[in-house]
Amino acid sequence: MNTIRSFLFVPADSEKKLGKADESGADAIILDLEDSVAPANKPSARKLAADFLTARPRAGRRYQIWVRINPLDTDLALSDLAAVVAFAPDGIMLPKPEGPADVLQLSHYLDALEVQAGLEPGSIGIVPVASETPGAVFKLGDYGEAGLARLTAITWGAEDLSAAIGASTNLDASGEWAPAYKLARSLALLASHAAGVQAIETLYVDFRDEEGLRASCRAARSEGFTGRLAIHPAQVAVINECFSPSPEEISHAQRVLAAFAANPDAGTVGLDGKMIDIPHLKQAKRVLAQAGIAA
């Protein structure tokens, strides 16, 4: 699976919700040890997360399994990692990093824990929620040149950022993101592409609003996001649909490639009465890659 369209959060302390994860249809499940788990339940959540991973060896999974640990500046993060890394999650989601340096620190922890567990070095990826503190927003531009081998995607979040700056809301009067959050979102999108990794859109909090979610996902994909976080299983099918190329897009992309293949020395070719050039070719290849079709 090259492109992860949907990341579904599942509270790791809820046996009921964990029991439904296999049938969610999500490309990736995030076993959450952070915000959705009360402090008193952290130890049991770690145990349940480890059991969940043990019962689903990586080789036999239909979907990826990630774990959101607690922030590195807490005394919980290392306990989280020690509890789950040996059972080979596909990746770790890192909340509230201050920038690439925190991702590098987590990578060093994983280096040691993978060796200890006998896992393939570098086999566990990292996705930072890279906008949850005010300072982190200013570091988003640094991801492009950080050389973080484990970096798989970058996502962003508005709820923790609004709490960090003491805002009463993160929306404007029209219900759209307020300017500070539009800035964080745009920088996270650009940082992802600068680093050559997936750009993951944040949560759509109203899980009952299917049409609103669909419109938001379509807009996000048109801007360059390649997947989205989900807070409820009911959101997964819509997210998967919206972040998958349509048959029409695939057909057009194949025709673009064919037009350039027929004119191998041309930088510009005609198609359907329009002139297309190299950026169109790159976009066509990207569409086919998202669809899992060799270009």
Phi and psi restraints in degrees (value plus and minus 20) as a CYANA .aco file:
   2 ASN   PHI    -105.1   -65.1
   2 ASN   PSI     -69.1   -29.1
   3 THR   PHI    -126.5   -86.5
   3 THR   PSI     104.9   144.9
   4 ILE   PHI    -112.7   -72.7
   4 ILE   PSI      92.3   132.3
   5 ARG   PHI    -101.9   -61.9
   5 ARG   PSI     -59.0   -19.0
   6 SER   PHI    -151.7  -111.7
   6 SER   PSI     109.4   149.4
   7 PHE   PHI    -133.6   -93.6
   7 PHE   PSI      93.2   133.2
   8 LEU   PHI    -122.3   -82.3
   8 LEU   PSI     101.1   141.1
   9 PHE   PHI     -93.6   -53.6
   9 PHE   PSI     113.8   153.8
  10 VAL   PHI    -151.7  -111.7
  10 VAL   PSI     100.0   140.0
  11 PRO   PHI     -78.9   -38.9
  11 PRO   PSI     104.7   144.7
  12 ALA   PHI     -94.0   -54.0
  12 ALA   PSI     -28.0    12.0
  13 ASP   PHI    -117.0   -77.0
  13 ASP   PSI     -15.3    24.7
  14 SER   PHI    -128.5   -88.5
  14 SER   PSI      82.8   122.8
  15 GLU   PHI     -82.1   -42.1
  15 GLU   PSI     -54.9   -14.9
  16 LYS   PHI     -82.6   -42.6
  16 LYS   PSI     -68.2   -28.2
  17 LYS   PHI     -91.5   -51.5
  17 LYS   PSI     -56.4   -16.4
  18 LEU   PHI     -81.5   -41.5
  18 LEU   PSI     -55.6   -15.6
  19 GLY   PHI     -86.8   -46.8
  19 GLY   PSI     -40.7    -0.7
  20 LYS   PHI    -116.7   -76.7
  20 LYS   PSI     -25.1    14.9
  21 ALA   PHI     -84.2   -44.2
  21 ALA   PSI     -56.2   -16.2
  22 ASP   PHI     -80.6   -40.6
  22 ASP   PSI     -49.4    -9.4
  23 GLU   PHI    -120.4   -80.4
  23 GLU   PSI      -9.3    30.7
  24 SER   PHI     -91.6   -51.6
  24 SER   PSI     -48.3    -8.3
  25 GLY   PHI      63.8   103.8
  25 GLY   PSI     -17.9    22.1
  26 ALA   PHI     -91.5   -51.5
  26 ALA   PSI     126.4   166.4
  27 ASP   PHI     -89.2   -49.2
  27 ASP   PSI     -49.3    -9.3
  28 ALA   PHI    -166.4  -126.4
  28 ALA   PSI     117.0   157.0
  29 ILE   PHI    -120.6   -80.6
  29 ILE   PSI     116.1   156.1
  30 ILE   PHI    -129.5   -89.5
  30 ILE   PSI      88.7   128.7
  31 LEU   PHI     -94.3   -54.3
  31 LEU   PSI      93.0   133.0
  32 ASP   PHI    -113.2   -73.2
  32 ASP   PSI      99.8   139.8
  33 LEU   PHI    -124.4   -84.4
  33 LEU   PSI     -20.8    19.2
  34 GLU   PHI    -120.6   -80.6
  34 GLU   PSI    -126.9   -86.9
  35 ASP   PHI     -84.6   -44.6
  35 ASP   PSI     -49.6    -9.6
  36 SER   PHI    -105.9   -65.9
  36 SER   PSI     -18.8    21.2
  37 VAL   PHI    -137.0   -97.0
  37 VAL   PSI     102.9   142.9
  38 ALA   PHI     -85.9   -45.9
  38 ALA   PSI     130.0   170.0
  39 PRO   PHI     -71.5   -31.5
  39 PRO   PSI     -60.2   -20.2
  40 ALA   PHI     -86.3   -46.3
  40 ALA   PSI     -41.4    -1.4
  41 ASN   PHI    -117.5   -77.5
  41 ASN   PSI     -19.2    20.8
  42 LYS   PHI     -78.0   -38.0
  42 LYS   PSI     -67.2   -27.2
  43 PRO   PHI     -80.0   -40.0
  43 PRO   PSI     -63.7   -23.7
  44 SER   PHI     -88.8   -48.8
  44 SER   PSI     -52.9   -12.9
  45 ALA   PHI     -84.1   -44.1
  45 ALA   PSI     -60.3   -20.3
  46 ARG   PHI     -81.3   -41.3
  46 ARG   PSI     -62.8   -22.8
  47 LYS   PHI     -84.4   -44.4
  47 LYS   PSI     -64.4   -24.4
  48 LEU   PHI     -86.0   -46.0
  48 LEU   PSI     -57.2   -17.2
  49 ALA   PHI     -83.7   -43.7
  49 ALA   PSI     -63.4   -23.4
  50 ALA   PHI     -83.1   -43.1
  50 ALA   PSI     -62.3   -22.3
  51 ASP   PHI     -83.6   -43.6
  51 ASP   PSI     -60.3   -20.3
  52 PHE   PHI     -81.1   -41.1
  52 PHE   PSI     -65.7   -25.7
  53 LEU   PHI     -86.3   -46.3
  53 LEU   PSI     -60.8   -20.8
  54 THR   PHI     -79.6   -39.6
  54 THR   PSI     -59.3   -19.3
  55 ALA   PHI     -96.8   -56.8
  55 ALA   PSI     -28.1    11.9
  56 ARG   PHI    -153.4  -113.4
  56 ARG   PSI      56.4    96.4
  57 PRO   PHI     -76.4   -36.4
  57 PRO   PSI     127.0   167.0
  58 ARG   PHI     -76.2   -36.2
  58 ARG   PSI     -59.2   -19.2
  59 ALA   PHI     -83.5   -43.5
  59 ALA   PSI     -46.0    -6.0
  60 GLY   PHI    -124.6   -84.6
  60 GLY   PSI     -13.8    26.2
  61 ARG   PHI    -100.6   -60.6
  61 ARG   PSI     122.5   162.5
  62 ARG   PHI    -106.5   -66.5
  62 ARG   PSI     -32.0     8.0
  63 TYR   PHI    -163.7  -123.7
  63 TYR   PSI     144.7   184.7
  64 GLN   PHI    -105.0   -65.0
  64 GLN   PSI     134.4   174.4
  65 ILE   PHI    -142.9  -102.9
  65 ILE   PSI      99.9   139.9
  66 TRP   PHI    -134.1   -94.1
  66 TRP   PSI     142.8   182.8
  67 VAL   PHI    -150.1  -110.1
  67 VAL   PSI     105.4   145.4
  68 ARG   PHI    -110.5   -70.5
  68 ARG   PSI      94.6   134.6
  69 ILE   PHI    -106.7   -66.7
  69 ILE   PSI     157.8   197.8
  70 ASN   PHI    -102.3   -62.3
  70 ASN   PSI     141.6   181.6
  71 PRO   PHI     -77.8   -37.8
  71 PRO   PSI     130.2   170.2
  72 LEU   PHI     -83.1   -43.1
  72 LEU   PSI     -46.5    -6.5
  73 ASP   PHI    -105.1   -65.1
  73 ASP   PSI      -7.1    32.9
  74 THR   PHI    -126.5   -86.5
  74 THR   PSI     148.4   188.4
  75 ASP   PHI    -107.7   -67.7
  75 ASP   PSI      -7.8    32.2
  76 LEU   PHI    -119.3   -79.3
  76 LEU   PSI     -45.9    -5.9
  77 ALA   PHI     -81.1   -41.1
  77 ALA   PSI     -67.8   -27.8
  78 LEU   PHI     -86.0   -46.0
  78 LEU   PSI     -54.6   -14.6
  79 SER   PHI     -85.8   -45.8
  79 SER   PSI     -58.6   -18.6
  80 ASP   PHI     -80.1   -40.1
  80 ASP   PSI     -69.5   -29.5
  81 LEU   PHI     -83.4   -43.4
  81 LEU   PSI     -63.1   -23.1
  82 ALA   PHI     -81.8   -41.8
  82 ALA   PSI     -49.3    -9.3
  83 ALA   PHI     -98.9   -58.9
  83 ALA   PSI     -46.9    -6.9
  84 VAL   PHI    -138.9   -98.9
  84 VAL   PSI     -45.6    -5.6
  85 VAL   PHI     -80.9   -40.9
  85 VAL   PSI     -57.8   -17.8
  86 ALA   PHI     -81.1   -41.1
  86 ALA   PSI     -38.1     1.9
  87 PHE   PHI    -120.3   -80.3
  87 PHE   PSI      -4.3    35.7
  88 ALA   PHI      38.9    78.9
  88 ALA   PSI      37.6    77.6
  89 PRO   PHI     -84.8   -44.8
  89 PRO   PSI     136.2   176.2
  90 ASP   PHI     -90.7   -50.7
  90 ASP   PSI     -46.3    -6.3
  91 GLY   PHI    -191.2  -151.2
  91 GLY   PSI     151.0   191.0
  92 ILE   PHI    -139.1   -99.1
  92 ILE   PSI     109.5   149.5
  93 MET   PHI    -113.5   -73.5
  93 MET   PSI     107.5   147.5
  94 LEU   PHI    -126.4   -86.4
  94 LEU   PSI      92.7   132.7
  95 PRO   PHI    -105.0   -65.0
  95 PRO   PSI     130.6   170.6
  96 LYS   PHI      34.1    74.1
  96 LYS   PSI      19.8    59.8
  97 PRO   PHI     -90.8   -50.8
  97 PRO   PSI     129.6   169.6
  98 GLU   PHI    -105.9   -65.9
  98 GLU   PSI     -29.3    10.7
  99 GLY   PHI     138.9   178.9
  99 GLY   PSI    -191.5  -151.5
 100 PRO   PHI     -76.8   -36.8
 100 PRO   PSI     -48.1    -8.1
 101 ALA   PHI     -81.2   -41.2
 101 ALA   PSI     -56.1   -16.1
 102 ASP   PHI     -89.6   -49.6
 102 ASP   PSI     -57.2   -17.2
 103 VAL   PHI     -84.0   -44.0
 103 VAL   PSI     -59.8   -19.8
 104 LEU   PHI     -84.9   -44.9
 104 LEU   PSI     -60.0   -20.0
 105 GLN   PHI     -82.4   -42.4
 105 GLN   PSI     -65.0   -25.0
 106 LEU   PHI     -80.8   -40.8
 106 LEU   PSI     -59.4   -19.4
 107 SER   PHI     -80.7   -40.7
 107 SER   PSI     -59.9   -19.9
 108 HIS   PHI     -83.8   -43.8
 108 HIS   PSI     -60.6   -20.6
 109 TYR   PHI     -79.9   -39.9
 109 TYR   PSI     -64.7   -24.7
 110 LEU   PHI     -85.4   -45.4
 110 LEU   PSI     -56.3   -16.3
 111 ASP   PHI     -72.9   -32.9
 111 ASP   PSI     -69.2   -29.2
 112 ALA   PHI     -89.8   -49.8
 112 ALA   PSI     -62.5   -22.5
 113 LEU   PHI     -90.9   -50.9
 113 LEU   PSI     -53.7   -13.7
 114 GLU   PHI     -84.6   -44.6
 114 GLU   PSI     -63.8   -23.8
 115 VAL   PHI     -80.9   -40.9
 115 VAL   PSI     -64.3   -24.3
 116 GLN   PHI     -81.2   -41.2
 116 GLN   PSI     -56.5   -16.5
 117 ALA   PHI    -109.7   -69.7
 117 ALA   PSI     -23.8    16.2
 118 GLY   PHI      53.5    93.5
 118 GLY   PSI       5.8    45.8
 119 LEU   PHI    -109.6   -69.6
 119 LEU   PSI     138.6   178.6
 120 GLU   PHI     -81.8   -41.8
 120 GLU   PSI     107.4   147.4
 121 PRO   PHI     -79.1   -39.1
 121 PRO   PSI     113.2   153.2
 122 GLY   PHI      60.4   100.4
 122 GLY   PSI     -10.7    29.3
 123 SER   PHI    -100.6   -60.6
 123 SER   PSI     -30.7     9.3
 124 ILE   PHI    -126.0   -86.0
 124 ILE   PSI     101.4   141.4
 125 GLY   PHI    -104.5   -64.5
 125 GLY   PSI     155.3   195.3
 126 ILE   PHI    -155.7  -115.7
 126 ILE   PSI     113.9   153.9
 127 VAL   PHI    -143.4  -103.4
 127 VAL   PSI      93.1   133.1
 128 PRO   PHI    -105.2   -65.2
 128 PRO   PSI     122.0   162.0
 129 VAL   PHI    -108.7   -68.7
 129 VAL   PSI      71.3   111.3
 130 ALA   PHI    -110.6   -70.6
 130 ALA   PSI      -6.2    33.8
 131 SER   PHI    -154.7  -114.7
 131 SER   PSI       2.5    42.5
 132 GLU   PHI    -107.9   -67.9
 132 GLU   PSI     -25.1    14.9
 133 THR   PHI    -146.9  -106.9
 133 THR   PSI     134.1   174.1
 134 PRO   PHI     -77.4   -37.4
 134 PRO   PSI     -63.7   -23.7
 135 GLY   PHI     -85.4   -45.4
 135 GLY   PSI     -52.4   -12.4
 136 ALA   PHI     -83.6   -43.6
 136 ALA   PSI     -52.7   -12.7
 137 VAL   PHI     -80.6   -40.6
 137 VAL   PSI     -58.2   -18.2
 138 PHE   PHI     -92.8   -52.8
 138 PHE   PSI     -34.9     5.1
 139 LYS   PHI    -116.5   -76.5
 139 LYS   PSI     -21.8    18.2
 140 LEU   PHI     -79.3   -39.3
 140 LEU   PSI     -56.1   -16.1
 141 GLY   PHI     -86.4   -46.4
 141 GLY   PSI     -35.7     4.3
 142 ASP   PHI     -99.7   -59.7
 142 ASP   PSI     -36.4     3.6
 143 TYR   PHI     -84.9   -44.9
 143 TYR   PSI     -51.5   -11.5
 144 GLY   PHI     -81.7   -41.7
 144 GLY   PSI     -49.5    -9.5
 145 GLU   PHI    -135.1   -95.1
 145 GLU   PSI      -6.2    33.8
 146 ALA   PHI    -100.3   -60.3
 146 ALA   PSI     -39.3     0.7
 147 GLY   PHI      42.7    82.7
 147 GLY   PSI      24.6    64.6
 148 LEU   PHI    -111.0   -71.0
 148 LEU   PSI      82.5   122.5
 149 ALA   PHI     -83.8   -43.8
 149 ALA   PSI     -50.8   -10.8
 150 ARG   PHI    -104.9   -64.9
 150 ARG   PSI     -30.3     9.7
 151 LEU   PHI     -83.0   -43.0
 151 LEU   PSI      99.9   139.9
 152 THR   PHI    -125.9   -85.9
 152 THR   PSI     -54.7   -14.7
 153 ALA   PHI    -182.6  -142.6
 153 ALA   PSI     147.2   187.2
 154 ILE   PHI    -148.4  -108.4
 154 ILE   PSI     113.2   153.2
 155 THR   PHI    -146.3  -106.3
 155 THR   PSI     153.3   193.3
 156 TRP   PHI    -156.7  -116.7
 156 TRP   PSI     144.7   184.7
 157 GLY   PHI    -165.0  -125.0
 157 GLY   PSI     125.8   165.8
 158 ALA   PHI    -125.1   -85.1
 158 ALA   PSI     -46.4    -6.4
 159 GLU   PHI     -88.1   -48.1
 159 GLU   PSI     -69.3   -29.3
 160 ASP   PHI     -88.7   -48.7
 160 ASP   PSI     -53.1   -13.1
 161 LEU   PHI     -85.5   -45.5
 161 LEU   PSI     -63.0   -23.0
 162 SER   PHI     -84.7   -44.7
 162 SER   PSI     -57.1   -17.1
 163 ALA   PHI     -85.8   -45.8
 163 ALA   PSI     -57.9   -17.9
 164 ALA   PHI     -87.1   -47.1
 164 ALA   PSI     -50.4   -10.4
 165 ILE   PHI    -120.2   -80.2
 165 ILE   PSI     -15.2    24.8
 166 GLY   PHI      53.5    93.5
 166 GLY   PSI       6.6    46.6
 167 ALA   PHI    -100.8   -60.8
 167 ALA   PSI     123.9   163.9
 168 SER   PHI    -100.7   -60.7
 168 SER   PSI     -38.3     1.7
 169 THR   PHI    -177.0  -137.0
 169 THR   PSI     139.4   179.4
 170 ASN   PHI    -130.1   -90.1
 170 ASN   PSI      -7.7    32.3
 171 LEU   PHI    -134.4   -94.4
 171 LEU   PSI     135.4   175.4
 172 ASP   PHI    -111.9   -71.9
 172 ASP   PSI    -194.1  -154.1
 173 ALA   PHI     -84.6   -44.6
 173 ALA   PSI     -43.9    -3.9
 174 SER   PHI    -107.3   -67.3
 174 SER   PSI     -24.8    15.2
 175 GLY   PHI      71.5   111.5
 175 GLY   PSI     -19.4    20.6
 176 GLU   PHI    -107.4   -67.4
 176 GLU   PSI     148.3   188.3
 177 TRP   PHI     -78.7   -38.7
 177 TRP   PSI     117.6   157.6
 178 ALA   PHI     -89.3   -49.3
 178 ALA   PSI     142.1   182.1
 179 PRO   PHI     -72.8   -32.8
 179 PRO   PSI     -61.2   -21.2
 180 ALA   PHI     -81.5   -41.5
 180 ALA   PSI     -55.7   -15.7
 181 TYR   PHI    -101.9   -61.9
 181 TYR   PSI     -51.5   -11.5
 182 LYS   PHI     -81.7   -41.7
 182 LYS   PSI     -59.9   -19.9
 183 LEU   PHI     -82.8   -42.8
 183 LEU   PSI     -68.5   -28.5
 184 ALA   PHI     -81.0   -41.0
 184 ALA   PSI     -62.0   -22.0
 185 ARG   PHI     -82.6   -42.6
 185 ARG   PSI     -67.4   -27.4
 186 SER   PHI     -83.5   -43.5
 186 SER   PSI     -61.9   -21.9
 187 LEU   PHI     -87.2   -47.2
 187 LEU   PSI     -56.3   -16.3
 188 ALA   PHI     -85.4   -45.4
 188 ALA   PSI     -60.5   -20.5
 189 LEU   PHI     -80.8   -40.8
 189 LEU   PSI     -68.2   -28.2
 190 LEU   PHI     -87.9   -47.9
 190 LEU   PSI     -57.8   -17.8
 191 ALA   PHI     -81.6   -41.6
 191 ALA   PSI     -60.6   -20.6
 192 SER   PHI     -79.3   -39.3
 192 SER   PSI     -69.1   -29.1
 193 HIS   PHI     -91.4   -51.4
 193 HIS   PSI     -52.7   -12.7
 194 ALA   PHI     -83.7   -43.7
 194 ALA   PSI     -54.0   -14.0
 195 ALA   PHI    -106.7   -66.7
 195 ALA   PSI     -27.8    12.2
 196 GLY   PHI      54.1    94.1
 196 GLY   PSI      11.8    51.8
 197 VAL   PHI    -146.6  -106.6
 197 VAL   PSI     154.0   194.0
 198 GLN   PHI     -86.2   -46.2
 198 GLN   PSI     125.3   165.3
 199 ALA   PHI    -124.6   -84.6
 199 ALA   PSI      96.7   136.7
 200 ILE   PHI    -129.6   -89.6
 200 ILE   PSI     100.1   140.1
 201 GLU   PHI     -89.0   -49.0
 201 GLU   PSI     130.9   170.9
 202 THR   PHI     -95.5   -55.5
 202 THR   PSI    -198.8  -158.8
 203 LEU   PHI     -84.8   -44.8
 203 LEU   PSI     129.2   169.2
 204 TYR   PHI    -126.0   -86.0
 204 TYR   PSI      89.0   129.0
 205 VAL   PHI     -92.7   -52.7
 205 VAL   PSI     -47.0    -7.0
 206 ASP   PHI    -107.6   -67.6
 206 ASP   PSI      71.9   111.9
 207 PHE   PHI     -92.3   -52.3
 207 PHE   PSI     -30.4     9.6
 208 ARG   PHI    -106.8   -66.8
 208 ARG   PSI     -33.8     6.2
 209 ASP   PHI    -112.8   -72.8
 209 ASP   PSI      62.3   102.3
 210 GLU   PHI     -86.3   -46.3
 210 GLU   PSI     -63.1   -23.1
 211 GLU   PHI     -89.5   -49.5
 211 GLU   PSI     -56.9   -16.9
 212 GLY   PHI     -83.8   -43.8
 212 GLY   PSI     -60.8   -20.8
 213 LEU   PHI     -82.9   -42.9
 213 LEU   PSI     -63.8   -23.8
 214 ARG   PHI     -82.3   -42.3
 214 ARG   PSI     -65.0   -25.0
 215 ALA   PHI     -83.5   -43.5
 215 ALA   PSI     -61.0   -21.0
 216 SER   PHI     -85.8   -45.8
 216 SER   PSI     -60.4   -20.4
 217 CYS   PHI     -86.8   -46.8
 217 CYS   PSI     -61.9   -21.9
 218 ARG   PHI     -82.6   -42.6
 218 ARG   PSI     -61.1   -21.1
 219 ALA   PHI     -84.3   -44.3
 219 ALA   PSI     -62.9   -22.9
 220 ALA   PHI     -82.4   -42.4
 220 ALA   PSI     -63.4   -23.4
 221 ARG   PHI     -85.7   -45.7
 221 ARG   PSI     -57.9   -17.9
 222 SER   PHI     -85.3   -45.3
 222 SER   PSI     -44.9    -4.9
 223 GLU   PHI    -104.4   -64.4
 223 GLU   PSI     -37.9     2.1
 224 GLY   PHI     103.9   143.9
 224 GLY   PSI     -20.1    19.9
 225 PHE   PHI     -93.2   -53.2
 225 PHE   PSI     126.5   166.5
 226 THR   PHI    -133.8   -93.8
 226 THR   PSI     -24.9    15.1
 227 GLY   PHI    -188.0  -148.0
 227 GLY   PSI    -199.1  -159.1
 228 ARG   PHI    -170.5  -130.5
 228 ARG   PSI     129.5   169.5
 229 LEU   PHI     -96.7   -56.7
 229 LEU   PSI     125.1   165.1
 230 ALA   PHI    -144.4  -104.4
 230 ALA   PSI     120.7   160.7
 231 ILE   PHI    -124.4   -84.4
 231 ILE   PSI     -29.5    10.5
 232 HIS   PHI    -168.4  -128.4
 232 HIS   PSI     123.0   163.0
 233 PRO   PHI     -77.0   -37.0
 233 PRO   PSI     -48.0    -8.0
 234 ALA   PHI     -84.1   -44.1
 234 ALA   PSI     -37.9     2.1
 235 GLN   PHI    -106.2   -66.2
 235 GLN   PSI     -36.1     3.9
 236 VAL   PHI     -84.5   -44.5
 236 VAL   PSI     -66.7   -26.7
 237 ALA   PHI     -81.6   -41.6
 237 ALA   PSI     -61.0   -21.0
 238 VAL   PHI     -85.3   -45.3
 238 VAL   PSI     -63.8   -23.8
 239 ILE   PHI     -82.0   -42.0
 239 ILE   PSI     -66.2   -26.2
 240 ASN   PHI     -80.5   -40.5
 240 ASN   PSI     -61.7   -21.7
 241 GLU   PHI     -82.1   -42.1
 241 GLU   PSI     -68.6   -28.6
 242 CYS   PHI     -91.4   -51.4
 242 CYS   PSI     -48.6    -8.6
 243 PHE   PHI    -118.3   -78.3
 243 PHE   PSI      -4.3    35.7
 244 SER   PHI    -127.9   -87.9
 244 SER   PSI     115.5   155.5
 245 PRO   PHI     -80.7   -40.7
 245 PRO   PSI     118.0   158.0
 246 SER   PHI     -95.7   -55.7
 246 SER   PSI     142.1   182.1
 247 PRO   PHI     -75.9   -35.9
 247 PRO   PSI     -55.6   -15.6
 248 GLU   PHI     -86.2   -46.2
 248 GLU   PSI     -61.7   -21.7
 249 GLU   PHI     -84.1   -44.1
 249 GLU   PSI     -62.2   -22.2
 250 ILE   PHI     -83.7   -43.7
 250 ILE   PSI     -65.3   -25.3
 251 SER   PHI     -80.6   -40.6
 251 SER   PSI     -64.1   -24.1
 252 HIS   PHI     -83.8   -43.8
 252 HIS   PSI     -62.6   -22.6
 253 ALA   PHI     -81.6   -41.6
 253 ALA   PSI     -61.5   -21.5
 254 GLN   PHI     -85.2   -45.2
 254 GLN   PSI     -55.5   -15.5
 255 ARG   PHI     -90.8   -50.8
 255 ARG   PSI     -54.9   -14.9
 256 VAL   PHI     -82.5   -42.5
 256 VAL   PSI     -66.2   -26.2
 257 LEU   PHI     -82.1   -42.1
 257 LEU   PSI     -60.4   -20.4
 258 ALA   PHI     -84.6   -44.6
 258 ALA   PSI     -58.0   -18.0
 259 ALA   PHI     -84.1   -44.1
 259 ALA   PSI     -61.2   -21.2
 260 PHE   PHI     -93.0   -53.0
 260 PHE   PSI     -54.1   -14.1
 261 ALA   PHI     -84.8   -44.8
 261 ALA   PSI     -52.4   -12.4
 262 ALA   PHI     -96.6   -56.6
 262 ALA   PSI     -34.4     5.6
 263 ASN   PHI    -153.3  -113.3
 263 ASN   PSI      47.6    87.6
 264 PRO   PHI     -83.1   -43.1
 264 PRO   PSI     -40.9    -0.9
 265 ASP   PHI    -119.8   -79.8
 265 ASP   PSI     -15.2    24.8
 266 ALA   PHI    -116.1   -76.1
 266 ALA   PSI     121.9   161.9
 267 GLY   PHI    -114.5   -74.5
 267 GLY   PSI     -35.1     4.9
 268 THR   PHI    -160.0  -120.0
 268 THR   PSI     114.2   154.2
 269 VAL   PHI    -154.1  -114.1
 269 VAL   PSI     143.7   183.7
 270 GLY   PHI    -118.4   -78.4
 270 GLY   PSI     120.2   160.2
 271 LEU   PHI    -170.0  -130.0
 271 LEU   PSI     102.3   142.3
 272 ASP   PHI      35.8    75.8
 272 ASP   PSI      18.2    58.2
 273 GLY   PHI      58.9    98.9
 273 GLY   PSI     -11.7    28.3
 274 LYS   PHI    -144.2  -104.2
 274 LYS   PSI     132.9   172.9
 275 MET   PHI    -112.2   -72.2
 275 MET   PSI     109.1   149.1
 276 ILE   PHI    -141.7  -101.7
 276 ILE   PSI     131.8   171.8
 277 ASP   PHI    -152.5  -112.5
 277 ASP   PSI    -184.6  -144.6
 278 ILE   PHI     -78.7   -38.7
 278 ILE   PSI     -60.8   -20.8
 279 PRO   PHI     -77.4   -37.4
 279 PRO   PSI     -55.2   -15.2
 280 HIS   PHI     -86.6   -46.6
 280 HIS   PSI     -57.0   -17.0
 281 LEU   PHI     -84.4   -44.4
 281 LEU   PSI     -63.4   -23.4
 282 LYS   PHI     -82.5   -42.5
 282 LYS   PSI     -61.8   -21.8
 283 GLN   PHI     -84.4   -44.4
 283 GLN   PSI     -59.8   -19.8
 284 ALA   PHI     -82.0   -42.0
 284 ALA   PSI     -62.2   -22.2
 285 LYS   PHI     -84.3   -44.3
 285 LYS   PSI     -56.3   -16.3
 286 ARG   PHI     -85.7   -45.7
 286 ARG   PSI     -61.5   -21.5
 287 VAL   PHI     -81.3   -41.3
 287 VAL   PSI     -65.3   -25.3
 288 LEU   PHI     -87.5   -47.5
 288 LEU   PSI     -55.3   -15.3
 289 ALA   PHI     -83.8   -43.8
 289 ALA   PSI     -61.3   -21.3
 290 GLN   PHI     -83.9   -43.9
 290 GLN   PSI     -51.0   -11.0
 291 ALA   PHI    -105.2   -65.2
 291 ALA   PSI     -22.7    17.3
 292 GLY   PHI      54.1    94.1
 292 GLY   PSI       6.7    46.7
 293 ILE   PHI    -128.9   -88.9
 293 ILE   PSI     108.9   148.9
 294 ALA   PHI     -87.0   -47.0
 294 ALA   PSI     111.7   151.7
